[in-house]
Amino acid sequence: MREYEIEYPLGVVIAVDSDISTIGLYNVANESRFIIDGEIIAGIQVGAFAIVKQGRIRIVSKIIAEKVVDQQNSTNSKEFDNRFHASTIQRIIKVKAQGVIVDGRFNVTTSNTPMVGNEIVSATPEDLSHIFSLGVGESESIPIGETLLEKIPIRIPINQFFASHIGIVGNTGSGKSNTLHKIFLELSRNKKHGKYAFSKSKFFVIDYNGEYTESNVFQGISDKHSYVIGIDERTAEDKKFYSKIPIPYHFLFSIDILKTIVNATESTQVPFLQRTLRLWIDIDEKHNSDFGKMQIGLLKSLLSRGASAFDLLQSWIDIAYDFISAKDILNQVMSVEKRNTGNLSFRDINGNVQFLNGNDLSDAEEQGLHISEITESLNDKFNSMNRDPLGRFLVLCRFQKVYYGLCGNNPEFISPLITRMQNKFGVLRSYLEIADSDQSAWNKYGNLNVISLSVAEYLAKQSIPILLSKFIYSYQKNRSNKQFTTHLIIDEAHNILSSPSRNNVNVWEDYRIKTFEEIVKEGRKFGFFLTISSQRPADISPTIMSQIHNYVIHRLVNDKDLEMMDKTMPTLDAYSKAKIPSLGKGEAVLTGTAFGMPSLIKIPLEIESRPNSDDIVLTDIWSN
């Protein structure tokens, strides 16, 4: 059927006040839906769209209010019985002009306003397609659902929507997980662009609750493009599985990343980290050959200092005992004692006391203390940890703390740092795979990567998302070929994007928030796009929220969440905002730069392919 072939006037403009027009409806329009020549025509109701015809121009208007005028019960009636009469009432509506459709193209503009005498018609499916998809055809868009009032299918324009930052918000049980999943599943199903989207771009899903790891979640995407990255052992068997998350070596061992991971203080701990990192790089470039010699040099210096360095000596011995495998070779060093003279002594292999005179060790003293054996054992152990760079760096930092004290500094300032490093590194070593280069780390990821954190430790949930996000953003930013894009999707985003507490701002929180603020501010021009889903948008940084371009808003009832939406979304109108607290499951407000105007939509539930986020039905559980 040709566009606009069947259209019947439903009313006429009787008054105009700025962009608000008053329209008197004909009797034929007094139904929510009616059939004309076999076509179902949407009636006129508040919240729906209507078209004011002005020659070839179709002025898109939103119905904002209605009332009735009863001609019988008017002030001029001789008999006023205070009752409405169906045959004598007339519906009066008010509409607000939103833009115009000219030659199949919708534009938000005030260049054309209704005039008295213009007739109004229902918005057709073609009109709504122009409004919501900006005139983009089926091959350049994806289906999302249907309008809540008109029951007209709605499509999302691919370019304007996916080349933007996206926000999906809603209370628990409102349908946001289904929406997040459906958006990217429908992209993969697009006949023209779907297979190329998941071969020329990479998609990373940070999944805090393990909702996207089942085998049928993204069934529209070929298994060869689908990867679930470790952490959650409930990985589907038919997907490629990495037990650890690839991160490049030089990226991890940079001062910005290290000081952030261990929350180092700028005044004392960061300088210590910087010096140790320079030493680490020097050792690494020399293929570890100096490690044992370096630590033995420290041991000799401690022994030559006598009783004044005895406590530091004990610290050195404790580290060596934890580190090397052949612990018996430390027996003579462990027997060192303080003497009243201020010097030290040790017992040789025969139990005889040998005195150290405070000078450099003699050959006999080195032999008695097994110096050469300890040196060799230190090197052997250090070299054997070649696949555990975090563990090796931690050992170096522990020895450097002793050296720090030997240089006259208070090593206790470093003790909290070492404790945090032991905790953080112990967790990260279980979850990270340290790759040789950016490219080798990048190549280990597929085109769709689900990073499930549902059973991860708390420290991993805190650290992994920021490390991964920073790496993939830096890689996308620095790559020379801009024909590929990266899409980061964060479910339950308030876990990582929350505003820092005013009373507890630390290095980690500061770095975290600055990283994501840079991503939302600068990412688009580098081909990096962020999608966030959250049940508590008020907890997310306002700076981040203000940079989101397109929103799908499910039911929200918290006043703070609604206030955040109002402040950060210039495209959200008063009518749509008022509807947010009363939206049903799967119902949402669609708004943003990719759409002509806000709209109420119903997003269907995927049956065969959907995230593991269904509500618990107690009556099913508690039945026989």
N, C-alpha and C positions, 0 to 999 in steps of 0.2 A: 504494500500500500504506500502511495506517495506521501511524503512528509506533509503534515498539516491538511491532508485531503478531507478528513472528517473533523470539522470544528463547528461547534454551535455556540453562539453568544449566550453567556450566562448572566450578564449584567452590564451596567453602564456606569461610567464615572460621572458622579453628580457634584463633586467638590474636590478641590486640590489645595492642600496646605503644605508648602515646601515639598518634601519627598513623601508625605503621607497623603493618600487619596481616599476619598469616601466613595463607595460604590453601592448602588442599589441593584439587588439581584432580581432576576426574573423568577417566576414561580417554578420554572423547570429546574432551577438550581437548588431546590429545597430538599435534596437528598444527599447522603454521603457518597453514594455511587448510583449511577443510572446507566441504562443501555440505550444507545442510539445507533440504529442500523447495524446491530450485532456487535458494536464496540462498547466495552466497558469504559465509561468516562468517570474520572475521579471528580467527586463533588467539591464544594468549597467549604473548607474548615480551617480553624485557626492553626497555624504552624505549617500549613501546606503552601505550595507555590501556585501562583496563577500568572497568566500572561495578559497584559494590557496591550491590545493591538493598536499600533499607530502607523498605518500604511504598511510598508515592508518591515518596519522595525517592530520587534517583539520585546516589550519592556517586562523584564522578570520582576515580579513583586511577591513579597511574602505577606501572607494574611496574618495580621497581628491582633485583630479584635472584631467582634461582631455583635449585633443587637437586632431587635425587631421593632418595627413601627406598625401599630395597629390603626388602620385608617378609621375603623368604627369607633374605637375608644380614644378618639382624639379630643383635644380641648374644645373642639367645635361640636362634639356630639351632643344631641339633645338628650339621649339616654345613655349614660355612662355606666355600664354594668361591671367594669373592672375585670373582664374576661377577654382572653385572646380568641380571635375567630380565624380559622385556617384560611377562609376565603378572602379575608380582608387584611392580613398582615403582610408586611414586606420586610425581608432580611436586608440589613444594612451592614456592610463590612468596611473595615479600614485595612489598607494595604500599604506596605513600605517598598518603594522602588529600590531594587538591588543592582540592576545593571541591564544590559540590553543584549539581545541575540540578533546579529546582523549577518546574513549569508552563512548561517550555520555556525557562527562563532560567538561565544559568550564573552562579554567584557564587563568588568565591574567599572561603572561610570555613572555620572549624574548628568551627562550631556543631553539625555532625553528624559523627560518626566511626563507622566500621564496628563492628558487634557480633558476637560469636561466634554462628554460626548463619546470618548473612546470606549470601545466595548472590551469586556473581559472574557477570557476563555480559560478552561483548565489547561494546566501545563501537560503537554503530551510526553510520552516516553522519549521522543526525540529531543524535546526541550530539556528534559532532565539530564539526558545524556550530554548535551552541550554544556549544561551548567556544571555538572559534577566532573566530567571528564575533559572539560575545556575543548570539546570538539574532536578529541583524539579517537581514532578508530579502534576496533576490537583488537587488532594485532599489536597496537601500541599501548594497550591497557590490560588490566586484569580485573576479574570480578571480585567484589568484596561482599555483596549482599544486596538488599533492596531497601528503598526508602520506607520508613516506618508508616507514613500516612498514605502515600500514593501507591505503595507496593510495586514500585518500578525498580528494575535491576539497576544497580550502581556499579560503575567500573572506575578503577583508579588509573590515572595516566602514569605510565612507567617512568618516563623521564623526570617529570616534575616531582614525583613521590619518592622514588628510590635514590635519586641524586639529591637527597636532603637528609637532615637529621629528623628522626621520627620518634614521637612519644606515644606510648600506649599506657593509659592509666585507668584504674578502677579498683574498687574494693574486692576483697576475696570473694570468689564465686560469681563475679559479674561477667566473666567471659573473656578477660584480657589475654589469658594464655592461649585460648582457641584463636583469638584474633591475631596475636603475634605469629602463631604457627601458620594460620591460613594465608596471611599476606605473602610469606616467602614460599609456601607450598604452591600458591597460585602463580607466583612468578616462575617457578620451575615448570609449571604446566603450560605456560604460554608457548604456543607452537612456533612462533617466529623467533623469540628471544630467550626462551627458558633454558635450552641446552647450552647456549653460549654464555648466559649469565653465570652458570655454574661450571664453566670451563675457563672463562677469561677473567673471572673475579674470584676472590676468596671471601667466604662468609665464616665468621667466628661467633658461636653462640656460647655465652657464659651462662651456664645453667646451674643455679644454686640448689634447686630442688630435685634434680634428676628427672625432669619431665619430658626431656627430648631425646632420651637415649634408646628407647625401644626401637625395634627393627622396622616398624611400620609407620613411624612418625613422619618421615619425609620420603614416602614411597615414590613420589614423583621424580626423585633425584636418583640417578644411577648409583649403585653401590660403589663404583670405582671413584666416585666423587665424594663419598660420604665417610667421614672419620669421626670416631668418638675417642677423645683423648683421655686416657687413664683415669686416675683418681677414683672414679666410681667403678667398682668391680662388676656391676650389673650391666656391663656392656653387651650389646647384642652380638651374637656369634657371627652374623653375616656382615659385620662391619669391621674395617681395619682397626686394630687396637694398638695404641702406643701406651705403655705403662707410665711414661714420663712425658712432660711437656718440653719441646725443644726451645731452648733459649741460647743465643750465641754467646760465646766465651767473653769476647771483649765488651759486649753490652752489659753483662752481669758484673764484670770486674772494672767498672768505672766508678769514680768517686761519688757521682750523683746517685747511682743506683745503690751502692753499698751503704752509704750513710743513711739513705732512706730506709732500706731494709732493716737496719739495726738501730734506727732512730738515734743516731749519734749527735751529741751536743756540739755546737759549732765552736765553742771556745777551747775545749780540751780534747775531745774525742775525735773530731773531724781531722785536726792536724795529725794526730796519731795514725788514723786510717790512711791519710794521704802519704805519709812517710812509709808506712808498711806496704802500701800498694806500689809505690815506686820500687821498693826493694823486691817485691813479688814479681814485678815485670822483669826486673834485672835477672832474677834467679831463673825465671821461665825462659828468657832469651838464651841463657847459658845452659839450658837443658838440665837444670837442677844440680849441676856439678858442685856448686858452692854451698849447698844447704848444710851438709854435715860439718864442713870446715867452719862455716859461719857460727854455728851454734856451739861448736867446741871452742872457738875463739872466745865466745861469751863465757863459757864455763871456766876457761883459764883466767880470764879477767876477774871473775868472781872469787876464784881460789886465791889469786894474788892479792886481793883486797883484804884478806884476813877476816877477822871477826865482824868488821863493820858491814860486810856484805853477806853475812851468814844467812839471814832470812831470805834474801834474794836467791842465794845458792839453793836453799831448800825448795824454793818455788821452781827453779830450773830442774832440780832432780825430780820433782813431782810430775812436771810436764814430760820429761824424758821417759819416766817410768810408764806413764800412760801411753806413750807414743811407740816406743821401739818394741820389737818382739822378744829379743834376747835380753830379758830383764836381769839375768844373773851377772851380766858384765857391769852392772851399775853398783854391785855390792860394795866395792871399795870406795866409790864416790859417796854412796849413801852412809858410809861409816865415818865420814868427816865430822869432827867435833871442834868446838871452840876451846881455846886454851886461855888461861889467865894472862898470858903474855900478849894476847890479842892476835896470835897466829892460829893456824888451824892444824889439825893432825888427822891422819887416817890409818886404818889397819890394813896391812898388806895381806896377801893371800894366805900367809902363815900365821896371821893374827898379831903380828908385831906392829907397834905404833910407829908411824913415820910422820915426822914433823915437816910442815911447809913453812918456809921462812919468809913468805910474803913477796918473794921475787918470782920471776918467770919459772915455770916448771922445768926441772932438769929432765934429761932423757930417762933416768931411772924412775923419777916420780911419775912421768907420763906412762911408763911401762907398768908401774905399780897400780895406777888408776885405770888402766885399760883404755887409754885415750884413743888409740888407733882403732880398737874394736868398736868403741862407742861411735866414733866418726863413721865407720863403715855401716854400722847398724842404722844410724840416723839417715844416711843416704839411701840405703836399701829400702827402708820403710817409706821414705818420702817418694822415691821413684815408683814403688809399688802402688801408690795412691794416685797414679797418673790419671785415672778415670774419675777421680773424686776431687776436683779442684777446690770445691768449697771446704772439704775436710782439710786439705793441705794448707789453704789460706788461713784457716782457723788455728792450726798448729803454729804457723809462722807468727800470727798475731799474739799467741800466748807466749812464745819465746821473746817477741819484741816488747811485750809488757815488762819482762824482766830487764831487758836492755834499757828500757825507758826509766826504770827505777835506778839502774846503775849510773845513768847520766845525771842523777840528782833530782829527778822528777818524782812526784808522788804517784806510785803505780795504782793506788786505790781509786784514783779518778778513772782508771781504765777498767777496773774490775767489773762495774755494771755493764760496760760495753761488751766485755768478753762473755759475760753471762747471757746477754741478749743474743750475741752471735751464736753461742752454743745452742740456744733454743731455736732460733730462726733457721740456722744452717742445718740443724738436725732434721727439721721438717722439710726444708727445700731440697735437701739431698735425696729425699724419698720421692719427690715429685718432678724434679727438673732433669732434663737431659741436656748437658752442656755441649753445644755444637761448636765446630771449629770456626765457623764464619756465619755472617748474616744469611748468605745464600743457602748454605747447607741446612741451617735451621728452618728457613722459609720453605725449602723444598720438602721437608718432612711433613708439612701440613697439606691436607687435601683442600678441595674447593669448598667443602662444607665441613666445619670442625665444631663438634659439640664438646665443650669443656665442662664436664659434670663435676660439681663440687658437693653433691648431696651427702657423701660420707667422708668428706675431707676434714682434716683437723682445722680448728679455728684459725691457726696461724697461716695455714695454706689458703683458706678462704679469704683471708685478709691480704695476702701477698701475691698469690697467683694472678688474679685479675689485673692488678696494676702493672705487674711485670709483663704479662702478655700484651696488654693494651699499649703500653709504652713501646714495646718492641715492634709490633705490627704497624703502629702509627709511624714510627721512625723509619721503618723499612719502606712503607708506601710513600712517605714524604721524600726520601732520598733517592728513590729509583728514578732512572732517567726516562723510562718508557711510561707515559701517562695513559696508555691505552688499556690499562688494567686498574680495577678498583678494589678496595677492601671495605668490607661492611662488618662492623662490630655490633653485635646484638647482645644486650645485657638484660636478662630476666631478673626480676626482683632487684632492680637497679639501686634502690635505697640502701642496699647493703654496702655498696662501694661508692656511691655518689652523694652521700649525705653531707650536709654542711658541717664543717668542723665545729666542735664545741668551743664556745668562747672561753671556757674554763680549763680546757685541756688541749690546746693547740700544740702539736709537736711536729717534728720533721716529717714523719710519715703522712699525717693528715695534710700538711701544707703541700707536700709534693704530689699527693694523690689528687687533691682538688685542682692544683695548677695544671697537672697533666690533662685532666679531662676538660678543663676550661679552654686549654689550648686546642684540644681536639675539636670541640664544638665551634670555636671561633675561626680556626684556620683550616680544619680538615677538608672542607668542601673543595678548596682550590687545589688540593693534592690528591683528590679522588678517594678520600677516606670519609665514610659516613657512619654515623652512630644511630642505633635504634635502642631505646630504653623502654622497659616495661616495669611499672611499679604500682603498688597499692597505696603508697604514701608519697605522693608528689610533693607535699609540703616539706618532707624531710630532705629532699634533693636540693642541691645548691641552686639558688635563684638565678645565678649567672648561667648555669647550664640549662635550666628550664627556659630561660628567655631566648636561647639560641635554637630551640627546637622549632622546626619549620612547619611540620604537619603532625596533627594529633588525632588519635582515636580515643575518645573519652567515654569510658563506661561509667557505671553508677558510682558516685562519690557522695558521701553524706557528711564527712567531717568539714567543719567550717574553715579550718586552716587549709585543707586541700582545695576547697572551692575558691578561697581567697587567692591562693597561688595561681590557680587556673585563670582567674579574672585579671591578675596582674601581668601574667606572662604571655597571654594569648590575645593579641589585638583583633584577630579574626573571629573571636567568639562573641556572638550577639546575645542580647539580654534574654530573648526567648529560649535559645538553645541552652544557655547557662541555667535558666530556671528549671529546665527539664532534667538536668543531670541527676539530682537526688532521687528522682522517681523512675529512672530507667530500669527496665526489666533485664533479666539475664540474656546476654547476647545483643542487647540494644546499646547503641552508642551514638555520640555526636562526632561527626566527621568534619574536620575543619583544618584550614591551613593554606599555605601558598599554592598547593597543588589543586585546590578546588575553588570553584567560583564563589561559594558561600557555605556557611555551616549547614549541615543537614542531619536529620535524625535517621539512622539506618538500623536495620536488623541484620546481624551477621550470623549465617547458619552454622550449626555445629557439624564439623566433619565426622563422619561415622566410621569409615574404614581406617582413616589416618588422622590421628590426633594426639596431642601430648597427654602424658599421664597425670592429668590434673582434675579428673572427675571428682565431684563431691561424693563424700561417703553417704550411702543410704543405709541408715541404721536399721530400718525395717527389713532390709535384705539380709543384713548381718545377723539380726536377732530372730530370724525365721528358722523353721525346722530344716 
